Amino acid sequence: MTNAKAPYYESRFLRANAADGSRAIWLRETLLLPTSGEASADVWVMVFDPAGHRAHKQSYPVADATFGDDPWDVRIGPTNLDDASATGTVPGHGYWELAITPGGQEPVRVLSERAYRARIPTAKTVVRHPQARFDGRLLLDGADLDIDGWTGSVDHNWGTRHTPAYAYGQVCAFDDAPDSTLEIVTARAAVGPVLLPGVTLFVFRHGGEEFAVRSISGSLQTHGRYRPFTWAFGGRVGEQMIEGEITTVPADVIGLTYTDTHGGTKYCYNSAIARCRIQLAGKGITRTELTSRQAMFEILTDDPLADVPLLA
């Protein structure tokens, strides 16, 4: 069991896409220590499939969970996730046995080092393996998937409270640039009930270079506007300009209900089979446009959306 104290939440997860972008999986091991109400350790399993999306949440007592940092691993009930594998069962719903082969890239830290040490922002994130290979099998509520060389990531989020509202995007490989990756967020803080304008941070790796904006001061050179389910963003990094968009449709989205550490309810809408287009231009480089059929696009909001069912 973790030594963290309320208010606190933690999420360790993986996501992976089939090569053709048609299907994806998303597995999460989460811990919730609220200021009031029951603490819980939850296992989330999601399958994105045009034939029918599936999602299941299984809750366990916190005493049945272990979150380790050295080595990095998590166990909740009969499930386990570490840097090399993910295994587990959800009684009556399915199981998974996955081998994880990290690609060797450096972890992606979206925030500045100072921000990771500070109380604000309340939510932190690190992509441990921005490009990993997944092999194995996953069975969930009749969906039987042969995971053979799927591409994805291993990720870690934690904090004292969820960001009030955000759009989060991730691309682990682009169609014609399989070694390029993108991590991006447009986050909105709040003062009382009032949401502040969004701040856009990103890390884009392409052609052996990294283009990143990780600080509030740097975000003065970025922009991001989103709605369900279109997101346009961009920014300047030195003499380089980046512009892009991530889009999906309600039929490709899974809706989830989150409990925040203060006891409130948030609604998460996630598509792991979204589309991304990004352009890079500037002094000393050839103008480049990349596309991906394997993007993740997630929105967190206080209000449920009428056109996306909540599956878990």
C-alpha positions as a Markdown table, in Angstrom:
| # | Residue | x | y | z |
|---|---|---|---|---|
| 1 | Met | 0.0 | 0.0 | 0.0 |
| 2 | Thr | 1.2 | 3.5 | -0.8 |
| 3 | Asn | 2.2 | 5.9 | 2.0 |
| 4 | Ala | 0.3 | 8.9 | 0.3 |
| 5 | Lys | -2.2 | 10.8 | 2.4 |
| 6 | Ala | -5.5 | 12.3 | 1.3 |
| 7 | Pro | -6.2 | 14.2 | -0.8 |
| 8 | Tyr | -4.3 | 12.2 | -3.4 |
| 9 | Tyr | -4.9 | 10.3 | -6.7 |
| 10 | Glu | -2.6 | 8.3 | -8.8 |
| 11 | Ser | -3.0 | 6.6 | -12.2 |
| 12 | Arg | -0.5 | 4.2 | -13.9 |
| 13 | Phe | -1.6 | 3.2 | -17.3 |
| 14 | Leu | -0.8 | 1.9 | -20.7 |
| 15 | Arg | -2.4 | 2.4 | -24.1 |
| 16 | Ala | -1.7 | 0.7 | -27.4 |
| 17 | Asn | -2.9 | 0.8 | -31.0 |
| 18 | Ala | -3.2 | -1.7 | -33.8 |
| 19 | Ala | -1.0 | -0.8 | -36.7 |
| 20 | Asp | -3.9 | 0.2 | -38.9 |
| 21 | Gly | -5.3 | 2.4 | -36.2 |
| 22 | Ser | -8.7 | 0.6 | -36.2 |
| 23 | Arg | -8.6 | -0.7 | -32.6 |
| 24 | Ala | -6.9 | 0.2 | -29.3 |
| 25 | Ile | -6.7 | -0.8 | -25.7 |
| 26 | Trp | -6.3 | 1.3 | -22.5 |
| 27 | Leu | -5.5 | -0.2 | -19.1 |
| 28 | Arg | -5.4 | 1.9 | -15.9 |
| 29 | Glu | -4.5 | 1.1 | -12.3 |
| 30 | Thr | -5.7 | 3.9 | -10.1 |
| 31 | Leu | -5.6 | 5.0 | -6.5 |
| 32 | Leu | -8.1 | 7.4 | -5.0 |
| 33 | Leu | -7.7 | 8.9 | -1.5 |
| 34 | Pro | -10.5 | 11.5 | -1.1 |
| 35 | Thr | -10.9 | 13.9 | 1.7 |
| 36 | Ser | -14.3 | 12.4 | 2.5 |
| 37 | Gly | -15.8 | 9.1 | 1.4 |
| 38 | Glu | -14.2 | 5.7 | 0.8 |
| 39 | Ala | -10.7 | 5.3 | -0.6 |
| 40 | Ser | -10.4 | 2.8 | -3.4 |
| 41 | Ala | -8.0 | 1.1 | -5.8 |
| 42 | Asp | -9.5 | 0.7 | -9.2 |
| 43 | Val | -8.7 | -1.4 | -12.3 |
| 44 | Trp | -10.0 | 0.1 | -15.6 |
| 45 | Val | -10.0 | -1.9 | -18.8 |
| 46 | Met | -11.1 | -0.3 | -22.1 |
| 47 | Val | -11.3 | -1.6 | -25.7 |
| 48 | Phe | -11.8 | 0.7 | -28.6 |
| 49 | Asp | -13.4 | -1.2 | -31.4 |
| 50 | Pro | -15.7 | 0.0 | -34.2 |
| 51 | Ala | -17.7 | -3.2 | -33.7 |
| 52 | Gly | -18.5 | -2.1 | -30.2 |
| 53 | His | -16.5 | -0.3 | -27.5 |
| 54 | Arg | -16.1 | -2.0 | -24.1 |
| 55 | Ala | -15.2 | -0.6 | -20.7 |
| 56 | His | -15.1 | -2.1 | -17.2 |
| 57 | Lys | -14.1 | -0.8 | -13.8 |
| 58 | Gln | -13.3 | -3.1 | -10.9 |
| 59 | Ser | -12.8 | -1.6 | -7.4 |
| 60 | Tyr | -10.7 | -3.1 | -4.6 |
| 61 | Pro | -9.9 | -2.0 | -1.0 |
| 62 | Val | -6.7 | 0.1 | -0.8 |
| 63 | Ala | -5.3 | -2.6 | 1.4 |
| 64 | Asp | -5.3 | -4.9 | -1.7 |
| 65 | Ala | -3.0 | -2.5 | -3.7 |
| 66 | Thr | 0.7 | -1.8 | -3.8 |
| 67 | Phe | 2.2 | 1.1 | -5.7 |
| 68 | Gly | 6.0 | 0.8 | -5.9 |
| 69 | Asp | 8.5 | 3.4 | -7.2 |
| 70 | Asp | 11.8 | 1.4 | -7.1 |
| 71 | Pro | 11.1 | -0.8 | -8.9 |
| 72 | Trp | 8.2 | 0.9 | -10.6 |
| 73 | Asp | 5.2 | -1.4 | -10.4 |
| 74 | Val | 1.7 | -1.6 | -9.2 |
| 75 | Arg | -0.5 | -4.4 | -8.1 |
| 76 | Ile | -4.2 | -4.2 | -7.4 |
| 77 | Gly | -5.9 | -7.4 | -6.5 |
| 78 | Pro | -5.2 | -10.0 | -9.3 |
| 79 | Thr | -3.7 | -7.4 | -11.7 |
| 80 | Asn | -0.1 | -6.1 | -12.1 |
| 81 | Leu | 1.6 | -3.5 | -14.3 |
| 82 | Asp | 5.3 | -2.7 | -14.5 |
| 83 | Asp | 7.8 | -1.7 | -17.2 |
| 84 | Ala | 7.9 | -5.1 | -18.8 |
| 85 | Ser | 4.4 | -6.6 | -18.5 |
| 86 | Ala | 0.8 | -6.2 | -17.7 |
| 87 | Thr | -1.4 | -9.1 | -16.4 |
| 88 | Gly | -4.7 | -9.4 | -14.8 |
| 89 | Thr | -8.2 | -10.7 | -14.6 |
| 90 | Val | -11.6 | -9.0 | -14.0 |
| 91 | Pro | -13.9 | -11.8 | -12.8 |
| 92 | Gly | -16.7 | -12.6 | -15.2 |
| 93 | His | -15.4 | -10.0 | -17.8 |
| 94 | Gly | -12.0 | -11.1 | -19.0 |
| 95 | Tyr | -8.2 | -11.1 | -18.7 |
| 96 | Trp | -5.0 | -9.8 | -20.2 |
| 97 | Glu | -1.4 | -11.0 | -20.6 |
| 98 | Leu | 0.8 | -8.5 | -22.2 |
| 99 | Ala | 4.5 | -8.2 | -22.7 |
| 100 | Ile | 5.9 | -4.7 | -22.9 |
| 101 | Thr | 9.1 | -3.9 | -24.8 |
| 102 | Pro | 10.2 | -0.2 | -24.2 |
| 103 | Gly | 11.6 | 1.5 | -27.2 |
| 104 | Gly | 14.5 | 3.1 | -25.4 |
| 105 | Gln | 13.4 | 6.7 | -25.7 |
| 106 | Glu | 13.8 | 9.1 | -22.8 |
| 107 | Pro | 10.7 | 9.7 | -20.7 |
| 108 | Val | 8.6 | 12.7 | -21.6 |
| 109 | Arg | 8.2 | 15.2 | -18.8 |
| 110 | Val | 5.5 | 17.7 | -19.9 |
| 111 | Leu | 6.1 | 20.1 | -17.0 |
| 112 | Ser | 9.2 | 22.0 | -15.9 |
| 113 | Glu | 11.4 | 20.5 | -13.2 |
| 114 | Arg | 10.3 | 23.3 | -10.9 |
| 115 | Ala | 6.6 | 22.5 | -11.6 |
| 116 | Tyr | 7.0 | 18.9 | -10.6 |
| 117 | Arg | 8.3 | 20.0 | -7.2 |
| 118 | Ala | 5.7 | 22.7 | -6.6 |
| 119 | Arg | 2.3 | 22.4 | -5.1 |
| 120 | Ile | 0.7 | 23.9 | -8.2 |
| 121 | Pro | -0.2 | 22.5 | -10.6 |
| 122 | Thr | -2.1 | 19.9 | -8.6 |
| 123 | Ala | -1.8 | 17.3 | -11.3 |
| 124 | Lys | 1.5 | 15.9 | -12.7 |
| 125 | Thr | 2.3 | 13.6 | -15.5 |
| 126 | Val | 5.2 | 11.7 | -16.9 |
| 127 | Val | 5.3 | 9.3 | -19.9 |
| 128 | Arg | 7.7 | 6.6 | -18.9 |
| 129 | His | 7.9 | 5.0 | -22.3 |
| 130 | Pro | 6.6 | 7.2 | -25.1 |
| 131 | Gln | 7.1 | 4.4 | -27.6 |
| 132 | Ala | 6.7 | 0.8 | -26.6 |
| 133 | Arg | 5.8 | -2.5 | -28.3 |
| 134 | Phe | 3.0 | -4.6 | -26.9 |
| 135 | Asp | 2.4 | -8.3 | -27.5 |
| 136 | Gly | 0.0 | -10.8 | -26.0 |
| 137 | Arg | -3.8 | -11.2 | -25.6 |
| 138 | Leu | -6.7 | -9.3 | -24.1 |
| 139 | Leu | -10.2 | -10.6 | -23.6 |
| 140 | Leu | -13.0 | -8.3 | -22.4 |
| 141 | Asp | -16.7 | -9.0 | -22.6 |
| 142 | Gly | -16.5 | -11.0 | -25.8 |
| 143 | Ala | -13.8 | -8.9 | -27.5 |
| 144 | Asp | -10.8 | -11.3 | -28.0 |
| 145 | Leu | -7.8 | -9.3 | -29.2 |
| 146 | Asp | -4.5 | -10.7 | -30.4 |
| 147 | Ile | -2.0 | -8.0 | -29.5 |
| 148 | Asp | 0.8 | -8.5 | -32.0 |
| 149 | Gly | 3.4 | -5.7 | -32.2 |
| 150 | Trp | 0.9 | -2.9 | -31.2 |
| 151 | Thr | 2.5 | 0.5 | -30.5 |
| 152 | Gly | 1.7 | 2.5 | -27.4 |
| 153 | Ser | 3.0 | 4.0 | -24.2 |
| 154 | Val | 3.4 | 3.5 | -20.4 |
| 155 | Asp | 2.3 | 6.5 | -18.4 |
| 156 | His | 2.1 | 7.8 | -14.8 |
| 157 | Asn | -0.2 | 10.6 | -13.5 |
| 158 | Trp | -0.6 | 11.7 | -9.9 |
| 159 | Gly | -1.6 | 14.7 | -7.8 |
| 160 | Thr | -3.8 | 16.1 | -5.1 |
| 161 | Arg | -6.7 | 17.0 | -7.4 |
| 162 | His | -7.7 | 16.6 | -11.1 |
| 163 | Thr | -7.1 | 19.6 | -13.3 |
| 164 | Pro | -10.6 | 21.3 | -13.4 |
| 165 | Ala | -10.8 | 21.0 | -17.2 |
| 166 | Tyr | -8.4 | 19.9 | -19.9 |
| 167 | Ala | -7.8 | 18.4 | -23.3 |
| 168 | Tyr | -5.0 | 15.8 | -23.4 |
| 169 | Gly | -3.4 | 14.3 | -26.5 |
| 170 | Gln | -0.8 | 11.8 | -27.3 |
| 171 | Val | 0.7 | 10.3 | -30.4 |
| 172 | Cys | 3.1 | 7.4 | -30.1 |
| 173 | Ala | 3.9 | 7.1 | -33.8 |
| 174 | Phe | 3.0 | 9.0 | -36.9 |
| 175 | Asp | 2.0 | 7.3 | -40.2 |
| 176 | Asp | 5.1 | 8.2 | -42.2 |
| 177 | Ala | 7.4 | 9.0 | -39.2 |
| 178 | Pro | 7.1 | 6.0 | -36.8 |
| 179 | Asp | 9.9 | 7.4 | -34.5 |
| 180 | Ser | 8.1 | 10.8 | -33.9 |
| 181 | Thr | 5.9 | 11.4 | -30.9 |
| 182 | Leu | 3.7 | 14.1 | -29.4 |
| 183 | Glu | 2.5 | 14.8 | -25.9 |
| 184 | Ile | 0.2 | 17.8 | -25.5 |
| 185 | Val | -2.3 | 19.3 | -23.0 |
| 186 | Thr | -4.5 | 22.4 | -22.9 |
| 187 | Ala | -5.4 | 22.8 | -19.3 |
| 188 | Arg | -7.7 | 25.2 | -17.6 |
| 189 | Ala | -7.2 | 26.1 | -13.9 |
| 190 | Ala | -10.0 | 27.6 | -11.8 |
| 191 | Val | -10.6 | 30.3 | -9.3 |
| 192 | Gly | -13.6 | 29.2 | -7.4 |
| 193 | Pro | -16.2 | 28.2 | -9.9 |
| 194 | Val | -14.7 | 30.3 | -12.7 |
| 195 | Leu | -12.5 | 28.5 | -15.3 |
| 196 | Leu | -9.4 | 30.4 | -16.4 |
| 197 | Pro | -8.2 | 30.5 | -20.0 |
| 198 | Gly | -6.4 | 27.4 | -21.2 |
| 199 | Val | -2.6 | 27.0 | -21.0 |
| 200 | Thr | -1.1 | 24.8 | -23.7 |
| 201 | Leu | 2.1 | 22.8 | -23.1 |
| 202 | Phe | 3.6 | 20.2 | -25.4 |
| 203 | Val | 6.6 | 18.0 | -26.2 |
| 204 | Phe | 7.0 | 17.1 | -29.9 |
| 205 | Arg | 9.9 | 14.8 | -30.9 |
| 206 | His | 10.7 | 14.6 | -34.6 |
| 207 | Gly | 13.8 | 14.0 | -36.7 |
| 208 | Gly | 16.1 | 13.5 | -33.7 |
| 209 | Glu | 15.0 | 16.9 | -32.2 |
| 210 | Glu | 12.7 | 17.9 | -29.4 |
| 211 | Phe | 10.4 | 20.9 | -29.6 |
| 212 | Ala | 8.9 | 21.6 | -26.2 |
| 213 | Val | 7.0 | 24.2 | -24.2 |
| 214 | Arg | 6.8 | 23.2 | -20.5 |
| 215 | Ser | 6.3 | 26.4 | -18.6 |
| 216 | Ile | 3.7 | 29.1 | -18.1 |
| 217 | Ser | 6.0 | 31.7 | -19.5 |
| 218 | Gly | 6.7 | 29.6 | -22.5 |
| 219 | Ser | 2.9 | 29.1 | -23.0 |
| 220 | Leu | 2.6 | 32.8 | -24.0 |
| 221 | Gln | 3.9 | 31.5 | -27.3 |
| 222 | Thr | 1.3 | 28.7 | -27.6 |
| 223 | His | -2.4 | 28.4 | -28.2 |
| 224 | Gly | -5.0 | 25.7 | -27.9 |
| 225 | Arg | -8.8 | 25.7 | -28.3 |
| 226 | Tyr | -10.9 | 22.6 | -28.0 |
| 227 | Arg | -14.4 | 21.3 | -27.9 |
| 228 | Pro | -16.0 | 17.9 | -28.3 |
| 229 | Phe | -14.3 | 16.6 | -30.4 |
| 230 | Thr | -12.0 | 19.0 | -32.2 |
| 231 | Trp | -8.8 | 20.6 | -30.9 |
| 232 | Ala | -6.6 | 23.1 | -32.7 |
| 233 | Phe | -3.3 | 24.0 | -31.2 |
| 234 | Gly | 0.1 | 25.5 | -32.0 |
| 235 | Gly | 3.1 | 27.4 | -30.8 |
| 236 | Arg | 6.5 | 28.8 | -31.4 |
| 237 | Val | 9.7 | 27.2 | -30.1 |
| 238 | Gly | 12.7 | 29.4 | -31.0 |
| 239 | Glu | 12.5 | 29.9 | -34.7 |
| 240 | Gln | 10.2 | 26.9 | -35.3 |
| 241 | Met | 6.4 | 27.0 | -35.6 |
| 242 | Ile | 4.2 | 24.1 | -34.9 |
| 243 | Glu | 0.5 | 23.9 | -35.8 |
| 244 | Gly | -1.8 | 21.0 | -35.5 |
| 245 | Glu | -5.2 | 19.5 | -34.7 |
| 246 | Ile | -6.6 | 16.3 | -33.1 |
| 247 | Thr | -10.1 | 15.2 | -34.0 |
| 248 | Thr | -12.5 | 12.3 | -33.4 |
| 249 | Val | -16.2 | 11.6 | -33.5 |
| 250 | Pro | -18.6 | 10.7 | -30.7 |
| 251 | Ala | -18.9 | 7.1 | -32.0 |
| 252 | Asp | -15.1 | 6.6 | -31.4 |
| 253 | Val | -15.3 | 7.9 | -27.8 |
| 254 | Ile | -15.7 | 6.1 | -24.4 |
| 255 | Gly | -17.2 | 8.1 | -21.5 |
| 256 | Leu | -16.1 | 7.4 | -18.0 |
| 257 | Thr | -17.1 | 8.8 | -14.6 |
| 258 | Tyr | -14.2 | 9.9 | -12.2 |
| 259 | Thr | -14.5 | 10.8 | -8.6 |
| 260 | Asp | -12.2 | 13.7 | -7.6 |
| 261 | Thr | -10.3 | 13.8 | -4.4 |
| 262 | His | -12.7 | 16.4 | -2.9 |
| 263 | Gly | -15.6 | 14.1 | -3.6 |
| 264 | Gly | -16.9 | 15.8 | -6.8 |
| 265 | Thr | -17.7 | 14.1 | -10.0 |
| 266 | Lys | -15.8 | 14.6 | -13.3 |
| 267 | Tyr | -16.6 | 13.2 | -16.7 |
| 268 | Cys | -13.8 | 11.8 | -18.9 |
| 269 | Tyr | -14.3 | 11.4 | -22.6 |
| 270 | Asn | -11.5 | 9.5 | -24.3 |
| 271 | Ser | -10.8 | 8.3 | -27.8 |
| 272 | Ala | -7.7 | 6.2 | -28.4 |
| 273 | Ile | -8.4 | 6.0 | -32.1 |
| 274 | Ala | -8.4 | 9.7 | -32.9 |
| 275 | Arg | -6.7 | 11.4 | -35.8 |
| 276 | Cys | -3.8 | 13.9 | -35.6 |
| 277 | Arg | -2.3 | 16.3 | -38.1 |
| 278 | Ile | 0.7 | 18.4 | -37.3 |
| 279 | Gln | 2.9 | 20.8 | -39.3 |
| 280 | Leu | 6.4 | 21.9 | -38.5 |
| 281 | Ala | 8.0 | 24.9 | -40.2 |
| 282 | Gly | 10.7 | 27.4 | -39.6 |
| 283 | Lys | 14.2 | 28.6 | -40.2 |
| 284 | Gly | 16.7 | 25.9 | -41.3 |
| 285 | Ile | 14.2 | 23.1 | -41.7 |
| 286 | Thr | 12.0 | 21.7 | -44.4 |
| 287 | Arg | 8.3 | 22.3 | -43.9 |
| 288 | Thr | 6.8 | 19.0 | -42.8 |
| 289 | Glu | 3.3 | 17.7 | -42.3 |
| 290 | Leu | 2.7 | 14.5 | -40.3 |
| 291 | Thr | -0.5 | 12.6 | -39.8 |
| 292 | Ser | -1.5 | 9.8 | -37.4 |
| 293 | Arg | -4.5 | 7.4 | -37.1 |
| 294 | Gln | -3.3 | 6.4 | -33.6 |
| 295 | Ala | -3.8 | 9.5 | -31.5 |
| 296 | Met | -5.3 | 9.6 | -28.1 |
| 297 | Phe | -7.7 | 12.6 | -27.4 |
| 298 | Glu | -9.2 | 13.0 | -23.9 |
| 299 | Ile | -11.4 | 15.7 | -22.5 |
| 300 | Leu | -12.2 | 16.1 | -18.8 |
| 301 | Thr | -15.3 | 18.2 | -17.9 |
| 302 | Asp | -17.8 | 18.8 | -15.1 |
| 303 | Asp | -20.7 | 18.2 | -17.4 |
| 304 | Pro | -21.8 | 14.9 | -19.1 |
| 305 | Leu | -22.2 | 14.9 | -22.9 |
| 306 | Ala | -25.5 | 13.7 | -24.2 |
| 307 | Asp | -24.1 | 12.0 | -27.3 |
| 308 | Val | -21.5 | 9.8 | -25.6 |
| 309 | Pro | -22.6 | 7.0 | -23.2 |
| 310 | Leu | -20.9 | 6.5 | -19.9 |
| 311 | Leu | -19.6 | 2.9 | -20.0 |
| 312 | Ala | -17.9 | 2.8 | -16.6 |
